[in-house]
Amino acid sequence: DSVREVYHEAGIRYRDWTAAVVILWALAIMFRFVALGTHSFEGYILAGFGMATIMVMRFFAFRGR
């Protein structure tokens, strides 16, 4: 029990990346609609792949919480 009460200023610090992930996700969604509007099939596929990648990153990032 005494080990759990130990505090040290050089302990592990975490950063909250939620805002960055949400912004990247929104940009991927926006790019997907732009690619759809410009009839760019390659851009549409690339944006879909980007959205899937961000969703997987989000899953593993918030799994540890």
N, C-alpha and C positions, 0 to 999 in steps of 0.2 A: 504493500500500500504506500509506503514512503517513496517508492520510485515514481509512482504516478503523480505525486505532488511536486516533483522537482521541476523547476522552471529555469530556463536558460534563454538569454536574448538571442543567441545564435541558433535557435531552433528552426525547424522547417517552416518556411513561409509559403503560402499559396497565393496565386493570382487568380482572380475571377475573369475567365475568358468568355463569359456568357455573351456580353455585348459584341465582341468581335465575331463570334460564331454566328450570331443572329444577323449581323450586317453582311457577312460573307454569304450566308444563306439567301438573304434578300437580293443581293447582287446577282447570284446565280439564277434566281427566279426571274429577275428583271431581264437578264441576258437571254434567258430562254424565250420570253415573250418577244423580245426584239428580234431574235433569230427566227421565230415563227412568223413575225410580220414581214421580214425581209426574204422569206422563203429560202433561208439558209439551212438546209438539212444537216450539214456538218456542224454548224453552230448549235442547232437544236440538240443534237446528240451529245455534243461536248458539254452544253449547259446541264443536260440531264445527268451526265456522268459526274459533273461537279456537285450537283445537288445530292446525289447518292453518296458521294465521298464525304460531304459535310454532314449528312445525316449519320453516317457511320462514326465520324469523329465525335459528333454530339453524343451518340449512344455510349461510346467508351469513356468520354470525358465525364458524363454525369452518372455513370454507373458506380463510380467510387464514392459518391456522396452518400 
